């Protein structure tokens, strides 16, 4: 029991963060039509900007989080307008742009902040003790924020006018435009929303696991796995796939140490895709 509760907490925290970042990634893919390989770097940038607001500028952590979301969401608007929109439909140029963004962001953060691991100030202090079991309030808060944001985002997409317009654009851009939907505005909003979600996850995971200039590379691999397992383009499938990956990443290190646990986890994902190549909630591609 002493090991079960912390492990369960880790599963919930990791799953919620994977899902949160993957949701923004899939939104960009569905609405903007971009496979944003720079999404992990944006997640990393969000953590460092939040750290700068909180530690360097001395702001309250919650205010720093809010300002970070606004900054990264604005950066998402910039990316959509000047980096993604001009190359829509051109996969090769889009990949080149994303790689350039990754190099610029990681190199810039590396030069300014150095390579050492930084710790984002905790949003809440203390440990919850139940008998012989103890869990930090930080973990509980991280999961709670992730779960609430996921619920709000799904409600927004399914119940609001802007969310329904996003769904329409993701299904058929030309038909949506003919119905009077401003496709460029919706794409810009989806980019801002996706980057904002990544920024929140970056700050929360910065407090949970620390910050490093290359933390975005790790999360990008996880996001790609979640998106592929879910079925590319499937928003609903992200939740199940994120939970599966969270369980693998939280449980396997208890039995297999070091890089071996990550290798086994990737092997399990490959086996799943061999059995169901379209993902959990995807469909077979017609040739």
N, C-alpha and C positions, 0 to 999 in steps of 0.2 A: 504493500500500500504506500509506503514511503516513497518508492520509486515511481509508482503508477500515477500519482497526482501530478508531480512535476512533468512527467512524460506527456500526459494528457494535455497539460497546459502548453507545452512546447508544440504539440501537434496543432492545437487551436491557433496559437500565435503564428507559426510558420504558414499554416494553411491560409489564414486570413490575409497575411501579407502577400503570399504568392497570388492569391485570387485578386487582391486589390490592384497589384501592378499588372497582372495579366488582363484584367478587365479594361484598363486604359489602353493596353496594347491591342486588344481585339477591337475596341471601339475605333481606333485609328485605322485598322485594317478594313473593318466593315464599312465605315462611313467615308473615310478619305481614300481608301484603296491603297494604303501604304503599309508595307511590312517595315515597321520602324525599328531597325536594329539598334538605333541610338536610344531606345527607351530605357535601357539599363543605365546609360550614362546620365540621362535626365533624372532618374531615381537617385543616383549618386549625388548629382548636383543639388538636388533638393535637400539632402541630408547636410551637405556642407554649408549651403546658404542658411539653413535653419541654425546650424552651429554658429555661424558668423553673427546672426542676429541675436542669439541667446548669450553667447560667451563673449564675443568681441565687443558687441554693442551694449551688452548688459541688459537686454530686454527679458521680460517674463517668457518662459518657455511656450506658453499658449499663444501669446502675441507673436512670438517668433514663428511659430507654426503657421499662424494665419497669414503673416506677411510672406512667408516662404511660398505658400500656396498661390498667393496673388502674383508673386514674381515668376514662378515657374509656369503658371497658367498663361501669363503674358508672353513668356518665352515660347509656349506652345502655339500661341497665335502667330508669333513671328515665324516659327518654323513652318507652319502650314502655308502661310502666305508667300514666303520667299524661298523656302527650300523644298516643299513638297508639291504645292500646286503647279509650279511651272513645269514639273517633270512627271505629272500624273500620267500613269499608263506606261512609263518608261522604266522598267524594272532595273536595268543596268545602271542608269544614271541615279536612280533613287538609292540603290545600294551604295554607290560611290559617295553620295551626299551624306548618308547615314554614317559611313565609315569616317568621313572627314569630321563630322560632328563629334563622334566618339573620341577621335584623336585630339581634337581641339579642347574638348571639355576635360578629358583625363589628364592631358599634358598641362593645361592651365591650372587645374586643382593641384596637381603634383608639384608644380613650381611654386605656387602660392602657399599651399598648406603643408607641403612635405609628404613623406611617405609613411610616417608613423601613424599608428592607429589613434584616432581621436574618439572621445566619448561625448555624445550629446547628453546634456544634463537631464536627469530623470524627470519625467512629468509628474511623478508621484513617488514619495518615499515610503519605506516601510515594508514589512513582511506579514502576510496572513498566516497565522499558525492555527492548525486544527489538530490537536493531539500531538503526534510526533511528525506530522506533515507540515511543511512550510512552503509557501509560494509567494513570490514577490508581488506587490501590488502593481508594479510596472508591467509584468507579463499579463496580468488580468486586464489592466487598462488598455494595453496594446491590442489584445483580442477584442475587447468591447468596442473600441473605436473602429477597428477594422470591420467588425460585424455590422455596426450601425451604418457606417458609410456604404457598405455593400448593399444593405437593405434600401437605403435612401436612393442610391444610384439606380438600382433595378426598378424601384417605384417610379423614379423620374423617367426612365426610358419607356416604361410600359404605360404610364398613366398621364403624362403631361403632353401638351401639344408639341413642344420642342423635341421631346423624346420620341413621339410618334413620327415626327418629320425625320429624325435620325434613322428610324427603322425603315422609312420609305426610301430614303437616299441609299441605305445599305442594300435594299432589295433591287432597286432599278433607278439609276441616276437620271436617265432621260425622262422616264415616266414621272418621277418626282418633280423635275423641272417643269414639265408640261402642266402639272397640277398647281403651279405657282409657288413652289418651294424654292427659296433662295439657297441653292446647293452650296455655294461658296461660304455663306454665313453658317450653315449647319456644319460644314466640314471644319471651319475654324473653331466653332464651339466644341465639337467633338475632340479636336486636338487639344484645346485648352483644358477640357475636362479630363482627358486621359493623362496629360502631363501633371495636372493638379493632384490626381489620385496617386501618381508615382511619387510626387513630392511629399505627400503625407506619409506614404509608406517609408520613404527614405529617412524622414525625421524619426518616425517611430522605431524603425530598425536601427537607426543610429544610436538611440538610447538603449536599445535592447542588446545589440551585438557590436556596436562601435562603427566608426567611419574609416574608410580607406579609399584612396583614389580609384581603385579598381574593383570596388564592391559591385559596381554595375555589371561587370562581366559575369559575376556569379549569378546575379538575379536574372540577367538576360537568358542564360541557359535554362533556369527554372521556368521562366515565363514561356519560352519556346516549347518546353516539354508540356507545360500545362495547356497551352493553346493547341498543340498537336494532339494530345490525349483527349482533350475536349471535343476535337473535331474543328478544324480551322473555320473560324467565323461563328462558332456556336457560343453564345454568351451564357446560356443556361448550363452548358456542359462544363464551363470553367469551374463552377462550384464543386462538382464531384471530382474533377481532375485535380484541382488544387488540394482537396482533402486527401486524395490518394497520395499525392506527392508529399504532403505534410506528414502523413503517417510514415511513409518510407524514410524521410529525412530525419524524423524524430526518434523512430524506433530502432532502425538498423545500427546507428552508432553505439547503441547499448550492447550489441552482441559482436559487432565487427569494428575494429578500431582503424583510425586513419583513413587514407584515401580508399581503402578497400570497400568501405561502406558506401561511398559515392559510386564506385564502379559497379557494385552489386545493384544499387538502386537504378542506375542507368540500364543495366542488363535487364532488369525486370520491366522497365518501360519499353525496351526494345521488343521483348517477348510479347507484351500486351499489344504493341503495334503490329507485330507479325500475325497475331491472331485476329486483330481488328484494325486494319491499316487506316480506316477512315476515322478512328478515334471513337470515344464512347458515344457521342451524340452527333457525329458527322454522317455523311452519306458517300457512297461510292461515286467517284468521278467517272463520267461517261467519256469514252474516247471516240 
